[in-house]
Amino acid sequence: MREKFVVYGRNPVREALRGPRRVYRVWQAEEAETLQREAAMDGVPVVPVSRDELGAIANSRDHQGVAAEVEPYGYANAETLLDDEDALVIVLDEIQDPQNLGAVCRSAECAGATGIVIPERRSAAVTPAVCKASAGAVEHLSVARVRNVADFLALARERGAWVYGAEAGATAHYTELDYDGRTVVVLGAEGRGIRPRVRAGCDGMISLPVRGAIESLNVSSAATVILYEALRKRSARSSEI
Amino acid sequence: MREKFVVYGRNPVREALRGPRRVYRVWQAEEAETLQREAAMDGVPVVPVSRDELGAIANSRDHQGVAAEVEPYGYANAETLLDDEDALVIVLDEIQDPQNLGAVCRSAECAGATGIVIPERRSAAVTPAVCKASAGAVEHLSVARVRNVADFLALARERGAWVYGAEAGATAHYTELDYDGRTVVVLGAEGRGIRPRVRAGCDGMISLPVRGAIESLNVSSAATVILYEALRKRSARSSEI
């Protein structure tokens, strides 16, 4: 018997049906907005269940009336993320909050980033809670796991990437980068920041200006602002050509 | 006996101590990182409690070992937010998710926005969960409640503000605005968007480009990107002078 992998919530189930992951079945509570058409198109059976049963299947109350059994999440190969000469990769150094990982994935997918790199240990992985927090974006985004973040940064620099770490208080602002060519941006966990060995693997550090009384932006907000600045600069260049 | 208002979590309690709101007492569980110095500076008594007692006081498990009794949140006057000729105001049209309201408040405070306007009804208010989600930023940010959002937008336009609504698919991109002078940006709830009567009160609609497969950014991510674009444009102008 195969181990059971589940995603839950309207967006995560819909995006799993649209994405490359195999979906074995959809469970649906009575009054939920139907995903039957989407499931039928893929030949996926839809099984009616009670909300209580669904809560047990999803192991969460946050299922919005729908869940699906899926194959395990297919992580990408980190090195492959660097193939494109315009690769834009976000590295999350030991981000343990599933909400933050999911939120960064959603923004990265929207901004057209190449992918996300996370360490195998002491990091949130692509769990059902992360699928939910990403609104299903992880189904369409490359997420790679690496044993050692510093080694990945060294590889990225060998492959010609510019590697920047985001850090409150860094003198250079994120708006000063041109985001041209392969670009890797590293963000650390809130409070702790980027680990010293990872920081040492960066070409430079950048910050977002803060004008208020509190210390810093949420990590997913910071990542989103940087991703959209990269998209803005890149779009401006391509429209000049 | 006064009604009891509570904030919980390390950042929310610290920012309440630093901000204008009166703090009557701090409750702290044994092993929590101490806020005693901050409390002592304000002459606020620190009461040791068990984690279970704290859970009951905070009515949440998310208290991180600390909570405080505070005076009720002091909402700002919406009209006053428009006094500054460079006012930058975010209007949230019926955003009911406390996480999203808190996240927008945090980003707005960081970006130096003038304040946030929310409707009195069918909107999350500044509850303890919102204080937590904002990392305490609401203590330093003006949040105003209005009876009628469309009326506030009409007033803002009378006072010389440009009012823009953020909407997926709008032809104009957020990067095309100059964010000069009084600027009001309206965002709606995920899925439903901005209500028609509120939309009709906007001078124009703007969107954020999306390059991926999923429909749209999270509302707090969209707000953050717009706030930082406004800050970027305004900083560039002031450094030219």
Interface residues (C-beta under 8 A of the other chain):
Chain A: N11 E15 R18 G19 Q99 A103 R106 S107 E109 C110 A111 G112 A135 G136 A137 E139 H140 L141 T175 L208 P209 V210 R211 G212 A213 I214 S216 L217 N218 S220 S221 T224 V225 Y228 E229 L231 R232 S235
Chain B: N11 E15 R18 G19 Q99 A103 R106 S107 E109 C110 A111 G112 A135 G136 A137 E139 H140 L141 T175 L208 P209 V210 R211 G212 A213 I214 S216 L217 N218 S220 S221 T224 V225 Y228 E229 L231 R232 S235
